[in-house]
Amino acid sequence: MRILITGGAGFLGSALANALVKQGHEVMALDDLSSGNPDYLDSRVLFHRGSIANRPKLWTLLQGVDCVYHLAARVLVAESILYPREYNEVNVGGTLALLESMRDVQVPKLIFTSSGAIYGEQVQQPVIEEMIPNPRSPYAVSKLSTEYYAHTIGSLWNITTVSLRIFNAYGPGQPLLPSHSPVIPRFLHQALGGGSVVIFGSGTQTRDFVYVDDVVTALIAAATAKHINRQTINVGSGIDTSINALANLILKLTNSSSSILHSTTEDNGVSKLQADIALAKQLLGYQPKVSLEEGIRRILKEDPRFRLS
Ligand SMILES: NC(=O)c1ccc[n+]([C@@H]2O[C@H](COP(=O)([O-])OP(=O)(O)OC[C@H]3O[C@@H](n4cnc5c(N)ncnc54)[C@H](O)[C@@H]3O)[C@@H](O)[C@H]2O)c1
């Protein structure tokens, strides 16, 4: 297949691109490098720097493309609370520009990376796709709006669309940011640096951590799976882990003597989140393979930023 990945220089996009070229597909990655890094890409991936809102560029790149993976987005929940207009412009407006270009060039399929964040606070766990979403940030709203736009417009313009609601993905190469960093690289950095591992809030909040290779497997399966048009599918591990348990696991695996510190700063997230993955199993043949412990061991082995000395 000839494939375009938007956000292809990002954490998930580059892992997906590298896996697809290894399978022999022709892969292009489009990324404006607002946060991504093309250095992680296999040399067989054709990298193009540019925005998803640049329609002339898209018209050229989309010629003969069989499937678009749409990952380009602004992804920081806390930042989205400060800049909701920007999140709407990039995540929703950018997707509409992409869909218009796909219609113009007649590209038949879009696979969109939505987020488990659209569920927000839910009493019933694990969360299933039919639940009424309860987004709690502009980021989550932008992901939910994009699902609706993609599926509605796709059916009007004869584009097959599928949205994968990814939960907390992690793995080698995940960005470590100065603030609002994803929790696993942040804890690894703190544990290996010898400082305190800082938990926001009580640490009893739970998340569904899913290893990058399992996410990539689900994304690849979505390109060829049958009966997925306009489906929205959870992609998590199906297991919830408290932040306290995660911190202790990281201290154990890094042999760190760091202490755990609870900060009163709000976590800003929900108290519990666990994916029901029955639909992914049924439609994508999905079966997560990497446990949280194994996934963290792999980061410690493969990611030079966190290699054990
Ligand atoms: N990582 C997770 O845990 C997770 C969970 C749920 C959903 N997702 C979704 O998966 C996708 C990829 O996430 P990620 O973790 O790899 O994030 P990431 O920030 O590493 O990747 C996003 C990429 O999009 C690029 N980008 C941003 N705006 C762009 C634009 N206007 N034009 C072109 N490129 C642009 C960035 O430079 C970056 O490389 C995102 O859509 C995100 O919402 C990720």
Ligand as a Chemical Component Dictionary entry (heavy atoms), coordinates in Angstrom:
data_LIG
# 
_chem_comp.id                   LIG 
_chem_comp.type                 NON-POLYMER 
_chem_comp.pdbx_formal_charge   0 
_chem_comp.three_letter_code    LIG 
# 
loop_
_chem_comp_atom.comp_id 
_chem_comp_atom.atom_id 
_chem_comp_atom.alt_atom_id 
_chem_comp_atom.type_symbol 
_chem_comp_atom.charge 
_chem_comp_atom.model_Cartn_x 
_chem_comp_atom.model_Cartn_y 
_chem_comp_atom.model_Cartn_z 
_chem_comp_atom.pdbx_ordinal 
LIG N1  N1  N 0  0.575  9.088  23.019 1  
LIG C1  C1  C 0  -0.609 8.847  23.585 2  
LIG O1  O1  O 0  -0.683 8.348  24.709 3  
LIG C2  C2  C 0  -1.891 9.153  22.842 4  
LIG C3  C3  C 0  -3.111 8.817  23.455 5  
LIG C4  C4  C 0  -4.289 9.108  22.787 6  
LIG C5  C5  C 0  -4.270 9.679  21.530 7  
LIG N2  N2  N 1  -3.079 9.992  20.962 8  
LIG C6  C6  C 0  -3.098 10.642 19.643 9  
LIG O2  O2  O 0  -2.148 10.022 18.798 10 
LIG C7  C7  C 0  -1.573 11.001 17.940 11 
LIG C8  C8  C 0  -0.050 10.960 18.059 12 
LIG O3  O3  O 0  0.313  11.222 19.409 13 
LIG P1  P1  P 0  1.820  11.250 19.886 14 
LIG O4  O4  O 0  1.844  10.829 21.287 15 
LIG O5  O5  O -1 2.653  10.556 18.885 16 
LIG O6  O6  O 0  2.088  12.803 19.876 17 
LIG P2  P2  P 0  3.294  13.631 19.226 18 
LIG O7  O7  O 0  3.162  15.037 19.713 19 
LIG O8  O8  O 0  4.584  12.933 19.438 20 
LIG O9  O9  O 0  2.938  13.572 17.664 21 
LIG C9  C9  C 0  2.120  14.520 17.021 22 
LIG C10 C10 C 0  2.888  15.017 15.818 23 
LIG O10 O10 O 0  2.053  15.897 15.071 24 
LIG C11 C11 C 0  2.870  16.942 14.572 25 
LIG N3  N3  N 0  1.989  18.074 14.267 26 
LIG C12 C12 C 0  1.327  18.870 15.144 27 
LIG N4  N4  N 0  0.606  19.778 14.482 28 
LIG C13 C13 C 0  0.799  19.556 13.155 29 
LIG C14 C14 C 0  0.329  20.173 11.960 30 
LIG N5  N5  N 0  -0.511 21.220 12.008 31 
LIG N6  N6  N 0  0.735  19.689 10.767 32 
LIG C15 C15 C 0  1.602  18.633 10.705 33 
LIG N7  N7  N 0  2.097  18.026 11.796 34 
LIG C16 C16 C 0  1.695  18.475 13.007 35 
LIG C17 C17 C 0  3.882  17.218 15.677 36 
LIG O11 O11 O 0  5.067  17.854 15.210 37 
LIG C18 C18 C 0  4.148  15.803 16.193 38 
LIG O12 O12 O 0  5.266  15.225 15.546 39 
LIG C19 C19 C 0  -2.176 12.343 18.336 40 
LIG O13 O13 O 0  -3.253 12.606 17.457 41 
LIG C20 C20 C 0  -2.690 12.100 19.738 42 
LIG O14 O14 O 0  -3.798 12.921 20.029 43 
LIG C21 C21 C 0  -1.879 9.747  21.583 44 
# 
loop_
_chem_comp_bond.comp_id 
_chem_comp_bond.atom_id_1 
_chem_comp_bond.atom_id_2 
_chem_comp_bond.value_order 
_chem_comp_bond.pdbx_ordinal 
LIG N1  C1  SING 1  
LIG C1  O1  DOUB 2  
LIG C1  C2  SING 3  
LIG C2  C3  SING 4  
LIG C2  C21 DOUB 5  
LIG C3  C4  DOUB 6  
LIG C4  C5  SING 7  
LIG C5  N2  DOUB 8  
LIG N2  C6  SING 9  
LIG N2  C21 SING 10 
LIG C6  O2  SING 11 
LIG C6  C20 SING 12 
LIG O2  C7  SING 13 
LIG C7  C8  SING 14 
LIG C7  C19 SING 15 
LIG C8  O3  SING 16 
LIG O3  P1  SING 17 
LIG P1  O4  DOUB 18 
LIG P1  O5  SING 19 
LIG P1  O6  SING 20 
LIG O6  P2  SING 21 
LIG P2  O7  DOUB 22 
LIG P2  O8  SING 23 
LIG P2  O9  SING 24 
LIG O9  C9  SING 25 
LIG C9  C10 SING 26 
LIG C10 O10 SING 27 
LIG C10 C18 SING 28 
LIG O10 C11 SING 29 
LIG C11 N3  SING 30 
LIG C11 C17 SING 31 
LIG N3  C12 SING 32 
LIG N3  C16 SING 33 
LIG C12 N4  DOUB 34 
LIG N4  C13 SING 35 
LIG C13 C14 SING 36 
LIG C13 C16 DOUB 37 
LIG C14 N5  SING 38 
LIG C14 N6  DOUB 39 
LIG N6  C15 SING 40 
LIG C15 N7  DOUB 41 
LIG N7  C16 SING 42 
LIG C17 O11 SING 43 
LIG C17 C18 SING 44 
LIG C18 O12 SING 45 
LIG C19 O13 SING 46 
LIG C19 C20 SING 47 
LIG C20 O14 SING 48 
# 
